[in-house]
């Protein structure tokens, strides 16, 4: 995504692409439906906790650890010493828990937040954790097969993204969240776990924008439900930089949020019936 051009607010310009306003409105209605549920007045913490668990499961599924929800509930050891899927699931769970703690930093120092998210995902400290990759360093992100930008391009585009976030935008939360998510996936700035970090950053935007302040509309659930093939096809549209491709990616992210909202509405119904 280019962050330069005639407009001082490129994110707002994306909000004017064909179909985006309709996606924004559809997302708003879905989110309002969850927040208007009577269970949210009494048991919102329970809905938030369940959304976090389901969101982490969805994000891990997109990174290759497609576990049943009950398996995630049952497991207590996600150290993943000899199990890459367990390590991925543990990283997703840690990121989901951490995202809400970083809201106050995000608008002032988004790059610091991204570094923190990568450190949390890694679960350990070594030379490649928490910093953008350097030229020649490999990237382990096998599910995203797009051409890899150079380290110099990554640095410039991360700075541009951070500048947009710090300046703020009149764009709807959906647009900003989709751009943050898409840009991080396109750049793959870290040596590994870029998908997990990108989806956690999307979550931060949705919470911090006020669209989903209680984090009960897990977009990760929707991304997983829509499927990896559709996810990657929509990402191709983002990377193309065309108006049609960008609008398609934003619309895809909007549908993911709607499906996350639908999931939490079902959780509210189950809590109301005493079934969860």
Beta strands, then each sheet from edge to edge (+ up, - down):
end
